């Protein structure tokens, strides 16, 4: 993991050739994602966010708007930044968008700017973590299955970009109206409680 796909020849590295190949081999590509858990496209001329969006559009996957504690910026159509928080904070392994009932089945990442050493985006398939936990901590897994898990996060009204988890509730729910924010949270399967500091 991952499966690495490179251009077959140098003159097939352009965006048009990549999009054409993905369209012709869409079903095969989806099977490779299942088989390897991750597919890395390397060496193709996908250097801009609009090019990346063209690649995303090939698959017609559902676009799930981001809901969560991380400040992100909309860049272009289906493309968002990964995190606007400080580079000094470590990002722990996590499930994407666990705060809503229907979390995404796929994550697609694009690197436009190479991150500093040690700040790359690591990932691991959840089933591998589960298998390891079943081997090493079977009682803990059994207890989690029995009791379930509950995720919580605190959010101020405005974004705090000094924190990896500093997204404000106004940005998260697209409104500054508390009642509307609560309705939108409930529609996503989330409970909301107001704090004295406005969060």
Long-range contacts (C-beta under 8 A, 24 or more apart in sequence): 1-36, 1-37, 1-38, 1-125, 2-36, 2-37, 2-38, 2-39, 2-40, 3-32, 3-35, 3-36, 3-38, 3-39, 3-40, 4-39, 4-40, 4-42, 5-39, 5-40, 5-41, 5-42, 6-42, 6-43, 7-43, 7-44, 13-43, 13-44, 13-45, 14-44, 14-45, 15-44, 15-45, 15-46, 15-51, 15-54, 15-55, 18-44, 18-45, 18-46, 18-55, 19-54, 19-55, 19-58, 22-55, 22-58, 22-59, 23-58, 26-58, 26-59, 29-59, 30-59, 33-106, 37-125, 37-127, 37-128, 38-123, 38-125, 46-110, 47-112, 48-112, 49-75, 49-76, 49-79, 49-110, 49-112, 50-76, 50-77, 52-79, 52-110, 52-112, 53-77, 53-78, 53-79, 56-108, 61-106, 64-97, 64-102, 64-103, 64-104, 66-97, 67-97, 67-99, 67-100, 67-172, 67-173, 67-188, 67-190, 68-96, 68-97, 68-98, 68-99, 68-153, 68-167, 68-172, 69-99, 69-153, 69-155, 69-165, 69-166, 69-167, 69-172, 70-164, 70-165, 70-166, 70-167, 71-159, 71-160, 71-161, 71-166, 71-167, 71-171, 72-167, 79-110, 82-109, 82-121, 83-164, 84-159, 84-161, 85-161, 85-162, 85-163, 85-164, 85-165, 85-166, 86-161, 86-162, 86-163, 86-164, 87-115, 87-116, 87-119, 89-163, 89-164, 91-121, 91-122, 91-164, 93-122, 93-123, 93-124, 93-129, 95-126, 98-151, 99-151, 99-153, 99-188, 99-190, 100-188, 100-189, 100-190, 101-188, 101-189, 154-195, 154-199, 155-199, 156-197, 156-198, 156-199, 157-198, 157-199, 169-199
